[in-house]
């Protein structure tokens, strides 16, 4: 994949890259130089990441239980009889 640098130094990331990383308008990226390479990293210090670990699940409830409640049965889950 390629991107072209515009007049003001801006680039447009290919849609496949934006979709794969969940990049939307306003997403912040970390920019690093590694020799002759530019490395872009998704900034994980966002609102969701800051909230991680602040909420407690009800007694006996697992994150898998919550995900099944939200998304339904996942492939490979046992079928209830």
One Martini backbone bead per residue (centre of mass of N, CA, C, O) as a GRO file, in nm:
protein
   81
    1UNK     BB    1   0.101   0.033   0.015
    2UNK     BB    2   0.010   0.380  -0.040
    3UNK     BB    3   0.119   0.722   0.025
    4UNK     BB    4   0.071   1.074  -0.006
    5UNK     BB    5   0.221   1.374   0.022
    6UNK     BB    6   0.109   1.671   0.092
    7UNK     BB    7   0.162   2.002   0.105
    8UNK     BB    8   0.114   1.991   0.445
    9UNK     BB    9   0.203   1.677   0.524
   10UNK     BB   10  -0.026   1.502   0.444
   11UNK     BB   11  -0.202   1.188   0.491
   12UNK     BB   12  -0.365   0.898   0.355
   13UNK     BB   13  -0.500   0.629   0.474
   14UNK     BB   14  -0.589   0.342   0.400
   15UNK     BB   15  -0.888   0.195   0.449
   16UNK     BB   16  -0.786  -0.083   0.545
   17UNK     BB   17  -0.628   0.036   0.783
   18UNK     BB   18  -0.852   0.189   0.928
   19UNK     BB   19  -1.037  -0.056   0.969
   20UNK     BB   20  -0.839  -0.253   1.119
   21UNK     BB   21  -0.793  -0.013   1.360
   22UNK     BB   22  -1.035   0.187   1.406
   23UNK     BB   23  -1.009   0.453   1.243
   24UNK     BB   24  -1.109   0.783   1.316
   25UNK     BB   25  -1.209   1.073   1.359
   26UNK     BB   26  -0.960   1.184   1.599
   27UNK     BB   27  -0.754   0.986   1.601
   28UNK     BB   28  -0.465   0.910   1.770
   29UNK     BB   29  -0.117   0.921   1.681
   30UNK     BB   30   0.187   0.779   1.699
   31UNK     BB   31   0.516   0.914   1.628
   32UNK     BB   32   0.797   0.740   1.481
   33UNK     BB   33   1.148   0.699   1.458
   34UNK     BB   34   1.335   0.446   1.246
   35UNK     BB   35   1.544   0.582   1.098
   36UNK     BB   36   1.385   0.553   0.776
   37UNK     BB   37   1.126   0.524   0.957
   38UNK     BB   38   0.773   0.536   0.998
   39UNK     BB   39   0.578   0.516   1.299
   40UNK     BB   40   0.245   0.415   1.357
   41UNK     BB   41   0.036   0.455   1.650
   42UNK     BB   42  -0.210   0.378   1.837
   43UNK     BB   43  -0.370   0.554   2.080
   44UNK     BB   44  -0.441   0.401   2.400
   45UNK     BB   45  -0.500   0.692   2.547
   46UNK     BB   46  -0.811   0.662   2.587
   47UNK     BB   47  -1.116   0.645   2.721
   48UNK     BB   48  -1.130   0.336   2.729
   49UNK     BB   49  -0.854   0.282   2.857
   50UNK     BB   50  -0.903   0.455   3.115
   51UNK     BB   51  -1.155   0.263   3.207
   52UNK     BB   52  -0.993   0.035   3.264
   53UNK     BB   53  -1.079  -0.130   3.572
   54UNK     BB   54  -1.341   0.046   3.695
   55UNK     BB   55  -1.522  -0.210   3.657
   56UNK     BB   56  -1.750  -0.428   3.808
   57UNK     BB   57  -1.851  -0.740   3.834
   58UNK     BB   58  -2.061  -0.951   3.911
   59UNK     BB   59  -2.098  -1.206   4.093
   60UNK     BB   60  -1.991  -1.473   3.878
   61UNK     BB   61  -1.909  -1.287   3.645
   62UNK     BB   62  -1.796  -1.278   3.317
   63UNK     BB   63  -1.679  -1.156   3.027
   64UNK     BB   64  -1.807  -1.379   2.859
   65UNK     BB   65  -2.095  -1.329   2.957
   66UNK     BB   66  -2.118  -1.040   2.854
   67UNK     BB   67  -2.059  -1.100   2.554
   68UNK     BB   68  -2.299  -1.292   2.512
   69UNK     BB   69  -2.515  -1.081   2.582
   70UNK     BB   70  -2.431  -0.886   2.346
   71UNK     BB   71  -2.364  -1.116   2.093
   72UNK     BB   72  -2.391  -1.399   2.168
   73UNK     BB   73  -2.314  -1.685   2.045
   74UNK     BB   74  -2.021  -1.844   1.996
   75UNK     BB   75  -1.811  -2.008   1.831
   76UNK     BB   76  -1.782  -2.310   2.029
   77UNK     BB   77  -2.006  -2.301   2.200
   78UNK     BB   78  -2.205  -2.443   2.401
   79UNK     BB   79  -2.505  -2.609   2.387
   80UNK     BB   80  -2.797  -2.573   2.525
   81UNK     BB   81  -3.040  -2.817   2.649
   0.00000   0.00000   0.00000
